[in-house]
Amino acid sequence: MALVQVLSAEEIDPPFEGDLALEDAETGAIVEVTIDARAVEAYLERLNALVAALRAIAKRHRATYVRVSTTDPLLSAIRRFVSRSVD
């Protein structure tokens, strides 16, 4: 079993600020939001909780968990995956 989580650099370190209209990639729905430091902090807390949950699932099932940024070299990610890392 393997879990590979692929995140963009913007998901890992959100550069957003101010009033935005975001489009849901799955539904196409537009959501208007205001992004401030508190919103970014809350998002990062939820992301960290998700990562912790995925790591725990991987550990419980003796699986590989690799988190990959879209900016990471592919070879590095593959090496971590093949070595059965738990990032």
mmCIF file as gemmi writes it, N, C-alpha and C atoms, coordinates in Angstrom:
data_model
loop_
_atom_site.group_PDB
_atom_site.id
_atom_site.type_symbol
_atom_site.label_atom_id
_atom_site.label_alt_id
_atom_site.label_comp_id
_atom_site.label_asym_id
_atom_site.label_entity_id
_atom_site.label_seq_id
_atom_site.pdbx_PDB_ins_code
_atom_site.Cartn_x
_atom_site.Cartn_y
_atom_site.Cartn_z
_atom_site.occupancy
_atom_site.B_iso_or_equiv
_atom_site.pdbx_formal_charge
_atom_site.auth_seq_id
_atom_site.auth_asym_id
_atom_site.pdbx_PDB_model_num
ATOM 1 N N . MET Axp A 1 ? 0.847 -1.175 0 1 0 ? 1 A 1
ATOM 2 C CA . MET Axp A 1 ? 0 0 0 1 0 ? 1 A 1
ATOM 3 C C . MET Axp A 1 ? 0.888 1.232 0 1 0 ? 1 A 1
ATOM 4 N N . ALA Axp A 2 ? 0.454 2.232 -0.729 1 0 ? 2 A 1
ATOM 5 C CA . ALA Axp A 2 ? 1.217 3.475 -0.792 1 0 ? 2 A 1
ATOM 6 C C . ALA Axp A 2 ? 0.269 4.666 -0.854 1 0 ? 2 A 1
ATOM 7 N N . LEU Axp A 3 ? 0.648 5.708 -0.157 1 0 ? 3 A 1
ATOM 8 C CA . LEU Axp A 3 ? -0.07 6.976 -0.215 1 0 ? 3 A 1
ATOM 9 C C . LEU Axp A 3 ? 0.903 8.011 -0.755 1 0 ? 3 A 1
ATOM 10 N N . VAL Axp A 4 ? 0.539 8.634 -1.854 1 0 ? 4 A 1
ATOM 11 C CA . VAL Axp A 4 ? 1.356 9.693 -2.431 1 0 ? 4 A 1
ATOM 12 C C . VAL Axp A 4 ? 0.483 10.943 -2.471 1 0 ? 4 A 1
ATOM 13 N N . GLN Axp A 5 ? 0.9 11.952 -1.749 1 0 ? 5 A 1
ATOM 14 C CA . GLN Axp A 5 ? 0.161 13.211 -1.696 1 0 ? 5 A 1
ATOM 15 C C . GLN Axp A 5 ? 0.925 14.241 -2.517 1 0 ? 5 A 1
ATOM 16 N N . VAL Axp A 6 ? 0.289 14.752 -3.553 1 0 ? 6 A 1
ATOM 17 C CA . VAL Axp A 6 ? 0.916 15.734 -4.431 1 0 ? 6 A 1
ATOM 18 C C . VAL Axp A 6 ? 0.278 17.095 -4.15 1 0 ? 6 A 1
ATOM 19 N N . LEU Axp A 7 ? 1.129 18.045 -3.776 1 0 ? 7 A 1
ATOM 20 C CA . LEU Axp A 7 ? 0.658 19.395 -3.458 1 0 ? 7 A 1
ATOM 21 C C . LEU Axp A 7 ? 1.445 20.411 -4.275 1 0 ? 7 A 1
ATOM 22 N N . SER Axp A 8 ? 0.767 21.453 -4.695 1 0 ? 8 A 1
ATOM 23 C CA . SER Axp A 8 ? 1.466 22.542 -5.372 1 0 ? 8 A 1
ATOM 24 C C . SER Axp A 8 ? 2.17 23.404 -4.329 1 0 ? 8 A 1
ATOM 25 N N . ALA Axp A 9 ? 3.121 24.179 -4.791 1 0 ? 9 A 1
ATOM 26 C CA . ALA Axp A 9 ? 3.833 25.093 -3.887 1 0 ? 9 A 1
ATOM 27 C C . ALA Axp A 9 ? 2.844 26.048 -3.213 1 0 ? 9 A 1
ATOM 28 N N . GLU Axp A 10 ? 1.804 26.447 -3.938 1 0 ? 10 A 1
ATOM 29 C CA . GLU Axp A 10 ? 0.803 27.364 -3.391 1 0 ? 10 A 1
ATOM 30 C C . GLU Axp A 10 ? -0.026 26.71 -2.296 1 0 ? 10 A 1
ATOM 31 N N . GLU Axp A 11 ? -0.195 25.396 -2.366 1 0 ? 11 A 1
ATOM 32 C CA . GLU Axp A 11 ? -0.924 24.693 -1.31 1 0 ? 11 A 1
ATOM 33 C C . GLU Axp A 11 ? -0.078 24.57 -0.047 1 0 ? 11 A 1
ATOM 34 N N . ILE Axp A 12 ? 1.226 24.429 -0.221 1 0 ? 12 A 1
ATOM 35 C CA . ILE Axp A 12 ? 2.135 24.285 0.912 1 0 ? 12 A 1
ATOM 36 C C . ILE Axp A 12 ? 2.399 25.628 1.582 1 0 ? 12 A 1
ATOM 37 N N . ASP Axp A 13 ? 2.532 26.676 0.797 1 0 ? 13 A 1
ATOM 38 C CA . ASP Axp A 13 ? 2.825 28.022 1.307 1 0 ? 13 A 1
ATOM 39 C C . ASP Axp A 13 ? 1.963 29.023 0.547 1 0 ? 13 A 1
ATOM 40 N N . PRO Axp A 14 ? 0.7 29.174 0.953 1 0 ? 14 A 1
ATOM 41 C CA . PRO Axp A 14 ? -0.241 30.003 0.199 1 0 ? 14 A 1
ATOM 42 C C . PRO Axp A 14 ? 0.213 31.463 0.086 1 0 ? 14 A 1
ATOM 43 N N . PRO Axp A 15 ? 0.331 31.964 -1.145 1 0 ? 15 A 1
ATOM 44 C CA . PRO Axp A 15 ? 0.746 33.35 -1.346 1 0 ? 15 A 1
ATOM 45 C C . PRO Axp A 15 ? -0.431 34.322 -1.441 1 0 ? 15 A 1
ATOM 46 N N . PHE Axp A 16 ? -1.633 33.831 -1.215 1 0 ? 16 A 1
ATOM 47 C CA . PHE Axp A 16 ? -2.834 34.615 -1.457 1 0 ? 16 A 1
ATOM 48 C C . PHE Axp A 16 ? -3.12 35.605 -0.336 1 0 ? 16 A 1
ATOM 49 N N . GLU Axp A 17 ? -3.714 36.723 -0.722 1 0 ? 17 A 1
ATOM 50 C CA . GLU Axp A 17 ? -4.102 37.743 0.243 1 0 ? 17 A 1
ATOM 51 C C . GLU Axp A 17 ? -5.172 38.619 -0.388 1 0 ? 17 A 1
ATOM 52 N N . GLY Axp A 18 ? -6.115 39.043 0.436 1 0 ? 18 A 1
ATOM 53 C CA . GLY Axp A 18 ? -7.144 39.953 -0.038 1 0 ? 18 A 1
ATOM 54 C C . GLY Axp A 18 ? -8.416 39.24 -0.469 1 0 ? 18 A 1
ATOM 55 N N . ASP Axp A 19 ? -9.23 39.947 -1.269 1 0 ? 19 A 1
ATOM 56 C CA . ASP Axp A 19 ? -10.502 39.42 -1.753 1 0 ? 19 A 1
ATOM 57 C C . ASP Axp A 19 ? -10.263 38.646 -3.045 1 0 ? 19 A 1
ATOM 58 N N . LEU Axp A 20 ? -10.737 37.39 -3.066 1 0 ? 20 A 1
ATOM 59 C CA . LEU Axp A 20 ? -10.522 36.528 -4.217 1 0 ? 20 A 1
ATOM 60 C C . LEU Axp A 20 ? -11.815 35.823 -4.601 1 0 ? 20 A 1
ATOM 61 N N . ALA Axp A 21 ? -11.928 35.482 -5.866 1 0 ? 21 A 1
ATOM 62 C CA . ALA Axp A 21 ? -12.989 34.613 -6.356 1 0 ? 21 A 1
ATOM 63 C C . ALA Axp A 21 ? -12.301 33.327 -6.793 1 0 ? 21 A 1
ATOM 64 N N . LEU Axp A 22 ? -12.556 32.239 -6.075 1 0 ? 22 A 1
ATOM 65 C CA . LEU Axp A 22 ? -11.914 30.956 -6.345 1 0 ? 22 A 1
ATOM 66 C C . LEU Axp A 22 ? -12.889 30.016 -7.033 1 0 ? 22 A 1
ATOM 67 N N . GLU Axp A 23 ? -12.376 29.244 -7.993 1 0 ? 23 A 1
ATOM 68 C CA . GLU Axp A 23 ? -13.208 28.28 -8.699 1 0 ? 23 A 1
ATOM 69 C C . GLU Axp A 23 ? -12.878 26.878 -8.207 1 0 ? 23 A 1
ATOM 70 N N . ASP Axp A 24 ? -13.901 26.153 -7.796 1 0 ? 24 A 1
ATOM 71 C CA . ASP Axp A 24 ? -13.741 24.765 -7.376 1 0 ? 24 A 1
ATOM 72 C C . ASP Axp A 24 ? -13.412 23.95 -8.619 1 0 ? 24 A 1
ATOM 73 N N . ALA Axp A 25 ? -12.258 23.298 -8.622 1 0 ? 25 A 1
ATOM 74 C CA . ALA Axp A 25 ? -11.799 22.551 -9.785 1 0 ? 25 A 1
ATOM 75 C C . ALA Axp A 25 ? -12.716 21.379 -10.128 1 0 ? 25 A 1
ATOM 76 N N . GLU Axp A 26 ? -13.422 20.851 -9.153 1 0 ? 26 A 1
ATOM 77 C CA . GLU Axp A 26 ? -14.277 19.693 -9.39 1 0 ? 26 A 1
ATOM 78 C C . GLU Axp A 26 ? -15.686 20.075 -9.815 1 0 ? 26 A 1
ATOM 79 N N . THR Axp A 27 ? -16.234 21.14 -9.232 1 0 ? 27 A 1
ATOM 80 C CA . THR Axp A 27 ? -17.628 21.494 -9.523 1 0 ? 27 A 1
ATOM 81 C C . THR Axp A 27 ? -17.768 22.716 -10.413 1 0 ? 27 A 1
ATOM 82 N N . GLY Axp A 28 ? -16.723 23.531 -10.489 1 0 ? 28 A 1
ATOM 83 C CA . GLY Axp A 28 ? -16.795 24.77 -11.258 1 0 ? 28 A 1
ATOM 84 C C . GLY Axp A 28 ? -17.45 25.906 -10.501 1 0 ? 28 A 1
ATOM 85 N N . ALA Axp A 29 ? -17.899 25.643 -9.275 1 0 ? 29 A 1
ATOM 86 C CA . ALA Axp A 29 ? -18.552 26.677 -8.471 1 0 ? 29 A 1
ATOM 87 C C . ALA Axp A 29 ? -17.544 27.766 -8.1 1 0 ? 29 A 1
ATOM 88 N N . ILE Axp A 30 ? -18.002 28.996 -8.12 1 0 ? 30 A 1
ATOM 89 C CA . ILE Axp A 30 ? -17.172 30.139 -7.74 1 0 ? 30 A 1
ATOM 90 C C . ILE Axp A 30 ? -17.501 30.512 -6.297 1 0 ? 30 A 1
ATOM 91 N N . VAL Axp A 31 ? -16.453 30.661 -5.498 1 0 ? 31 A 1
ATOM 92 C CA . VAL Axp A 31 ? -16.617 31.031 -4.096 1 0 ? 31 A 1
ATOM 93 C C . VAL Axp A 31 ? -15.79 32.287 -3.858 1 0 ? 31 A 1
ATOM 94 N N . GLU Axp A 32 ? -16.434 33.316 -3.339 1 0 ? 32 A 1
ATOM 95 C CA . GLU Axp A 32 ? -15.721 34.556 -3.025 1 0 ? 32 A 1
ATOM 96 C C . GLU Axp A 32 ? -15.252 34.496 -1.57 1 0 ? 32 A 1
ATOM 97 N N . VAL Axp A 33 ? -13.965 34.775 -1.366 1 0 ? 33 A 1
ATOM 98 C CA . VAL Axp A 33 ? -13.374 34.694 -0.04 1 0 ? 33 A 1
ATOM 99 C C . VAL Axp A 33 ? -12.466 35.885 0.198 1 0 ? 33 A 1
ATOM 100 N N . THR Axp A 34 ? -12.228 36.163 1.468 1 0 ? 34 A 1
ATOM 101 C CA . THR Axp A 34 ? -11.223 37.141 1.864 1 0 ? 34 A 1
ATOM 102 C C . THR Axp A 34 ? -10.132 36.388 2.595 1 0 ? 34 A 1
ATOM 103 N N . ILE Axp A 35 ? -8.914 36.496 2.09 1 0 ? 35 A 1
ATOM 104 C CA . ILE Axp A 35 ? -7.779 35.794 2.671 1 0 ? 35 A 1
ATOM 105 C C . ILE Axp A 35 ? -6.944 36.781 3.469 1 0 ? 35 A 1
ATOM 106 N N . ASP Axp A 36 ? -6.773 36.467 4.75 1 0 ? 36 A 1
ATOM 107 C CA . ASP Axp A 36 ? -5.886 37.256 5.602 1 0 ? 36 A 1
ATOM 108 C C . ASP Axp A 36 ? -4.974 36.284 6.345 1 0 ? 36 A 1
ATOM 109 N N . ALA Axp A 37 ? -4.139 36.791 7.197 1 0 ? 37 A 1
ATOM 110 C CA . ALA Axp A 37 ? -3.172 35.947 7.91 1 0 ? 37 A 1
ATOM 111 C C . ALA Axp A 37 ? -3.88 34.863 8.722 1 0 ? 37 A 1
ATOM 112 N N . ARG Axp A 38 ? -5.004 35.188 9.344 1 0 ? 38 A 1
ATOM 113 C CA . ARG Axp A 38 ? -5.739 34.197 10.145 1 0 ? 38 A 1
ATOM 114 C C . ARG Axp A 38 ? -6.288 33.075 9.273 1 0 ? 38 A 1
ATOM 115 N N . ALA Axp A 39 ? -6.779 33.427 8.087 1 0 ? 39 A 1
ATOM 116 C CA . ALA Axp A 39 ? -7.313 32.414 7.181 1 0 ? 39 A 1
ATOM 117 C C . ALA Axp A 39 ? -6.204 31.475 6.707 1 0 ? 39 A 1
ATOM 118 N N . VAL Axp A 40 ? -5.048 32.03 6.4 1 0 ? 40 A 1
ATOM 119 C CA . VAL Axp A 40 ? -3.914 31.207 5.973 1 0 ? 40 A 1
ATOM 120 C C . VAL Axp A 40 ? -3.476 30.292 7.111 1 0 ? 40 A 1
ATOM 121 N N . GLU Axp A 41 ? -3.408 30.828 8.321 1 0 ? 41 A 1
ATOM 122 C CA . GLU Axp A 41 ? -3.025 30.03 9.483 1 0 ? 41 A 1
ATOM 123 C C . GLU Axp A 41 ? -4.008 28.882 9.711 1 0 ? 41 A 1
ATOM 124 N N . ALA Axp A 42 ? -5.292 29.155 9.603 1 0 ? 42 A 1
ATOM 125 C CA . ALA Axp A 42 ? -6.313 28.117 9.786 1 0 ? 42 A 1
ATOM 126 C C . ALA Axp A 42 ? -6.19 27.051 8.697 1 0 ? 42 A 1
ATOM 127 N N . TYR Axp A 43 ? -5.941 27.475 7.471 1 0 ? 43 A 1
ATOM 128 C CA . TYR Axp A 43 ? -5.759 26.533 6.37 1 0 ? 43 A 1
ATOM 129 C C . TYR Axp A 43 ? -4.559 25.624 6.639 1 0 ? 43 A 1
ATOM 130 N N . LEU Axp A 44 ? -3.432 26.219 7.044 1 0 ? 44 A 1
ATOM 131 C CA . LEU Axp A 44 ? -2.224 25.438 7.296 1 0 ? 44 A 1
ATOM 132 C C . LEU Axp A 44 ? -2.416 24.462 8.447 1 0 ? 44 A 1
ATOM 133 N N . GLU Axp A 45 ? -3.174 24.848 9.456 1 0 ? 45 A 1
ATOM 134 C CA . GLU Axp A 45 ? -3.48 23.93 10.563 1 0 ? 45 A 1
ATOM 135 C C . GLU Axp A 45 ? -4.264 22.721 10.053 1 0 ? 45 A 1
ATOM 136 N N . ARG Axp A 46 ? -5.255 22.968 9.181 1 0 ? 46 A 1
ATOM 137 C CA . ARG Axp A 46 ? -6.043 21.867 8.622 1 0 ? 46 A 1
ATOM 138 C C . ARG Axp A 46 ? -5.186 20.982 7.717 1 0 ? 46 A 1
ATOM 139 N N . LEU Axp A 47 ? -4.303 21.614 6.929 1 0 ? 47 A 1
ATOM 140 C CA . LEU Axp A 47 ? -3.418 20.835 6.068 1 0 ? 47 A 1
ATOM 141 C C . LEU Axp A 47 ? -2.489 19.965 6.908 1 0 ? 47 A 1
ATOM 142 N N . ASN Axp A 48 ? -1.916 20.522 7.955 1 0 ? 48 A 1
ATOM 143 C CA . ASN Axp A 48 ? -1.031 19.749 8.828 1 0 ? 48 A 1
ATOM 144 C C . ASN Axp A 48 ? -1.776 18.594 9.505 1 0 ? 48 A 1
ATOM 145 N N . ALA Axp A 49 ? -3.029 18.805 9.862 1 0 ? 49 A 1
ATOM 146 C CA . ALA Axp A 49 ? -3.828 17.737 10.456 1 0 ? 49 A 1
ATOM 147 C C . ALA Axp A 49 ? -4.079 16.626 9.432 1 0 ? 49 A 1
ATOM 148 N N . LEU Axp A 50 ? -4.341 17.001 8.194 1 0 ? 50 A 1
ATOM 149 C CA . LEU Axp A 50 ? -4.531 16.009 7.136 1 0 ? 50 A 1
ATOM 150 C C . LEU Axp A 50 ? -3.256 15.199 6.929 1 0 ? 50 A 1
ATOM 151 N N . VAL Axp A 51 ? -2.117 15.873 6.865 1 0 ? 51 A 1
ATOM 152 C CA . VAL Axp A 51 ? -0.833 15.19 6.69 1 0 ? 51 A 1
ATOM 153 C C . VAL Axp A 51 ? -0.587 14.227 7.849 1 0 ? 51 A 1
ATOM 154 N N . ALA Axp A 52 ? -0.847 14.658 9.068 1 0 ? 52 A 1
ATOM 155 C CA . ALA Axp A 52 ? -0.665 13.791 10.235 1 0 ? 52 A 1
ATOM 156 C C . ALA Axp A 52 ? -1.577 12.569 10.142 1 0 ? 52 A 1
ATOM 157 N N . ALA Axp A 53 ? -2.801 12.765 9.697 1 0 ? 53 A 1
ATOM 158 C CA . ALA Axp A 53 ? -3.737 11.645 9.561 1 0 ? 53 A 1
ATOM 159 C C . ALA Axp A 53 ? -3.262 10.666 8.495 1 0 ? 53 A 1
ATOM 160 N N . LEU Axp A 54 ? -2.766 11.175 7.379 1 0 ? 54 A 1
ATOM 161 C CA . LEU Axp A 54 ? -2.263 10.298 6.32 1 0 ? 54 A 1
ATOM 162 C C . LEU Axp A 54 ? -1.029 9.522 6.785 1 0 ? 54 A 1
ATOM 163 N N . ARG Axp A 55 ? -0.146 10.205 7.521 1 0 ? 55 A 1
ATOM 164 C CA . ARG Axp A 55 ? 1.029 9.512 8.067 1 0 ? 55 A 1
ATOM 165 C C . ARG Axp A 55 ? 0.605 8.393 9.026 1 0 ? 55 A 1
ATOM 166 N N . ALA Axp A 56 ? -0.381 8.678 9.87 1 0 ? 56 A 1
ATOM 167 C CA . ALA Axp A 56 ? -0.861 7.679 10.827 1 0 ? 56 A 1
ATOM 168 C C . ALA Axp A 56 ? -1.483 6.484 10.109 1 0 ? 56 A 1
ATOM 169 N N . ILE Axp A 57 ? -2.245 6.743 9.062 1 0 ? 57 A 1
ATOM 170 C CA . ILE Axp A 57 ? -2.834 5.647 8.279 1 0 ? 57 A 1
ATOM 171 C C . ILE Axp A 57 ? -1.729 4.804 7.659 1 0 ? 57 A 1
ATOM 172 N N . ALA Axp A 58 ? -0.73 5.47 7.087 1 0 ? 58 A 1
ATOM 173 C CA . ALA Axp A 58 ? 0.384 4.741 6.475 1 0 ? 58 A 1
ATOM 174 C C . ALA Axp A 58 ? 1.105 3.885 7.512 1 0 ? 58 A 1
ATOM 175 N N . LYS Axp A 59 ? 1.362 4.466 8.66 1 0 ? 59 A 1
ATOM 176 C CA . LYS Axp A 59 ? 2.066 3.725 9.716 1 0 ? 59 A 1
ATOM 177 C C . LYS Axp A 59 ? 1.247 2.523 10.174 1 0 ? 59 A 1
ATOM 178 N N . ARG Axp A 60 ? -0.047 2.752 10.383 1 0 ? 60 A 1
ATOM 179 C CA . ARG Axp A 60 ? -0.92 1.681 10.867 1 0 ? 60 A 1
ATOM 180 C C . ARG Axp A 60 ? -0.98 0.515 9.876 1 0 ? 60 A 1
ATOM 181 N N . HIS Axp A 61 ? -0.897 0.825 8.594 1 0 ? 61 A 1
ATOM 182 C CA . HIS Axp A 61 ? -0.997 -0.208 7.557 1 0 ? 61 A 1
ATOM 183 C C . HIS Axp A 61 ? 0.367 -0.604 6.983 1 0 ? 61 A 1
ATOM 184 N N . ARG Axp A 62 ? 1.423 -0.131 7.646 1 0 ? 62 A 1
ATOM 185 C CA . ARG Axp A 62 ? 2.788 -0.415 7.178 1 0 ? 62 A 1
ATOM 186 C C . ARG Axp A 62 ? 2.95 -0.048 5.713 1 0 ? 62 A 1
ATOM 187 N N . ALA Axp A 63 ? 2.453 1.113 5.384 1 0 ? 63 A 1
ATOM 188 C CA . ALA Axp A 63 ? 2.459 1.597 4.004 1 0 ? 63 A 1
ATOM 189 C C . ALA Axp A 63 ? 3.464 2.732 3.841 1 0 ? 63 A 1
ATOM 190 N N . THR Axp A 64 ? 3.742 3.027 2.608 1 0 ? 64 A 1
ATOM 191 C CA . THR Axp A 64 ? 4.587 4.158 2.263 1 0 ? 64 A 1
ATOM 192 C C . THR Axp A 64 ? 3.716 5.404 2.186 1 0 ? 64 A 1
ATOM 193 N N . TYR Axp A 65 ? 4.184 6.49 2.755 1 0 ? 65 A 1
ATOM 194 C CA . TYR Axp A 65 ? 3.529 7.793 2.592 1 0 ? 65 A 1
ATOM 195 C C . TYR Axp A 65 ? 4.6 8.771 2.123 1 0 ? 65 A 1
ATOM 196 N N . VAL Axp A 66 ? 4.376 9.352 0.966 1 0 ? 66 A 1
ATOM 197 C CA . VAL Axp A 66 ? 5.308 10.338 0.426 1 0 ? 66 A 1
ATOM 198 C C . VAL Axp A 66 ? 4.511 11.577 0.042 1 0 ? 66 A 1
ATOM 199 N N . ARG Axp A 67 ? 4.939 12.713 0.556 1 0 ? 67 A 1
ATOM 200 C CA . ARG Axp A 67 ? 4.34 13.994 0.173 1 0 ? 67 A 1
ATOM 201 C C . ARG Axp A 67 ? 5.269 14.643 -0.835 1 0 ? 67 A 1
ATOM 202 N N . VAL Axp A 68 ? 4.726 15.001 -1.98 1 0 ? 68 A 1
ATOM 203 C CA . VAL Axp A 68 ? 5.516 15.541 -3.073 1 0 ? 68 A 1
ATOM 204 C C . VAL Axp A 68 ? 4.975 16.911 -3.447 1 0 ? 68 A 1
ATOM 205 N N . SER Axp A 69 ? 5.885 17.842 -3.587 1 0 ? 69 A 1
ATOM 206 C CA . SER Axp A 69 ? 5.516 19.152 -4.12 1 0 ? 69 A 1
ATOM 207 C C . SER Axp A 69 ? 5.696 19.111 -5.631 1 0 ? 69 A 1
ATOM 208 N N . THR Axp A 70 ? 4.863 19.834 -6.333 1 0 ? 70 A 1
ATOM 209 C CA . THR Axp A 70 ? 4.991 19.89 -7.785 1 0 ? 70 A 1
ATOM 210 C C . THR Axp A 70 ? 6.308 20.545 -8.197 1 0 ? 70 A 1
ATOM 211 N N . THR Axp A 71 ? 6.997 21.168 -7.259 1 0 ? 71 A 1
ATOM 212 C CA . THR Axp A 71 ? 8.298 21.773 -7.562 1 0 ? 71 A 1
ATOM 213 C C . THR Axp A 71 ? 9.458 20.839 -7.23 1 0 ? 71 A 1
ATOM 214 N N . ASP Axp A 72 ? 9.195 19.684 -6.58 1 0 ? 72 A 1
ATOM 215 C CA . ASP Axp A 72 ? 10.242 18.723 -6.249 1 0 ? 72 A 1
ATOM 216 C C . ASP Axp A 72 ? 10.722 18.014 -7.516 1 0 ? 72 A 1
ATOM 217 N N . PRO Axp A 73 ? 12.015 17.713 -7.576 1 0 ? 73 A 1
ATOM 218 C CA . PRO Axp A 73 ? 12.493 16.9 -8.691 1 0 ? 73 A 1
ATOM 219 C C . PRO Axp A 73 ? 11.821 15.52 -8.641 1 0 ? 73 A 1
ATOM 220 N N . LEU Axp A 74 ? 11.378 15.035 -9.768 1 0 ? 74 A 1
ATOM 221 C CA . LEU Axp A 74 ? 10.668 13.766 -9.823 1 0 ? 74 A 1
ATOM 222 C C . LEU Axp A 74 ? 11.532 12.618 -9.314 1 0 ? 74 A 1
ATOM 223 N N . LEU Axp A 75 ? 12.805 12.613 -9.641 1 0 ? 75 A 1
ATOM 224 C CA . LEU Axp A 75 ? 13.684 11.526 -9.216 1 0 ? 75 A 1
ATOM 225 C C . LEU Axp A 75 ? 13.75 11.421 -7.692 1 0 ? 75 A 1
ATOM 226 N N . SER Axp A 76 ? 13.796 12.557 -7.016 1 0 ? 76 A 1
ATOM 227 C CA . SER Axp A 76 ? 13.818 12.562 -5.548 1 0 ? 76 A 1
ATOM 228 C C . SER Axp A 76 ? 12.551 11.922 -4.987 1 0 ? 76 A 1
ATOM 229 N N . ALA Axp A 77 ? 11.418 12.273 -5.545 1 0 ? 77 A 1
ATOM 230 C CA . ALA Axp A 77 ? 10.147 11.704 -5.079 1 0 ? 77 A 1
ATOM 231 C C . ALA Axp A 77 ? 10.101 10.199 -5.331 1 0 ? 77 A 1
ATOM 232 N N . ILE Axp A 78 ? 10.572 9.776 -6.475 1 0 ? 78 A 1
ATOM 233 C CA . ILE Axp A 78 ? 10.568 8.348 -6.798 1 0 ? 78 A 1
ATOM 234 C C . ILE Axp A 78 ? 11.487 7.586 -5.853 1 0 ? 78 A 1
ATOM 235 N N . ARG Axp A 79 ? 12.64 8.148 -5.547 1 0 ? 79 A 1
ATOM 236 C CA . ARG Axp A 79 ? 13.561 7.478 -4.612 1 0 ? 79 A 1
ATOM 237 C C . ARG Axp A 79 ? 12.918 7.311 -3.241 1 0 ? 79 A 1
ATOM 238 N N . ARG Axp A 80 ? 12.239 8.352 -2.76 1 0 ? 80 A 1
ATOM 239 C CA . ARG Axp A 80 ? 11.576 8.25 -1.457 1 0 ? 80 A 1
ATOM 240 C C . ARG Axp A 80 ? 10.47 7.198 -1.508 1 0 ? 80 A 1
ATOM 241 N N . PHE Axp A 81 ? 9.756 7.154 -2.602 1 0 ? 81 A 1
ATOM 242 C CA . PHE Axp A 81 ? 8.667 6.192 -2.764 1 0 ? 81 A 1
ATOM 243 C C . PHE Axp A 81 ? 9.219 4.762 -2.782 1 0 ? 81 A 1
ATOM 244 N N . VAL Axp A 82 ? 10.258 4.542 -3.568 1 0 ? 82 A 1
ATOM 245 C CA . VAL Axp A 82 ? 10.839 3.196 -3.702 1 0 ? 82 A 1
ATOM 246 C C . VAL Axp A 82 ? 11.46 2.735 -2.387 1 0 ? 82 A 1
ATOM 247 N N . SER Axp A 83 ? 12.02 3.679 -1.615 1 0 ? 83 A 1
ATOM 248 C CA . SER Axp A 83 ? 12.626 3.29 -0.344 1 0 ? 83 A 1
ATOM 249 C C . SER Axp A 83 ? 11.596 3.102 0.765 1 0 ? 83 A 1
ATOM 250 N N . ARG Axp A 84 ? 10.315 3.24 0.398 1 0 ? 84 A 1
ATOM 251 C CA . ARG Axp A 84 ? 9.202 3.066 1.318 1 0 ? 84 A 1
ATOM 252 C C . ARG Axp A 84 ? 9.279 4.048 2.475 1 0 ? 84 A 1
ATOM 253 N N . SER Axp A 85 ? 9.538 5.291 2.136 1 0 ? 85 A 1
ATOM 254 C CA . SER Axp A 85 ? 9.633 6.358 3.134 1 0 ? 85 A 1
ATOM 255 C C . SER Axp A 85 ? 8.279 6.649 3.766 1 0 ? 85 A 1
ATOM 256 N N . VAL Axp A 86 ? 8.371 7.253 4.938 1 0 ? 86 A 1
ATOM 257 C CA . VAL Axp A 86 ? 7.201 7.893 5.53 1 0 ? 86 A 1
ATOM 258 C C . VAL Axp A 86 ? 7.659 9.322 5.803 1 0 ? 86 A 1
ATOM 259 N N . ASP Axp A 87 ? 7.313 10.214 4.868 1 0 ? 87 A 1
ATOM 260 C CA . ASP Axp A 87 ? 7.735 11.624 4.975 1 0 ? 87 A 1
ATOM 261 C C . ASP Axp A 87 ? 7.12 12.281 6.184 1 0 ? 87 A 1
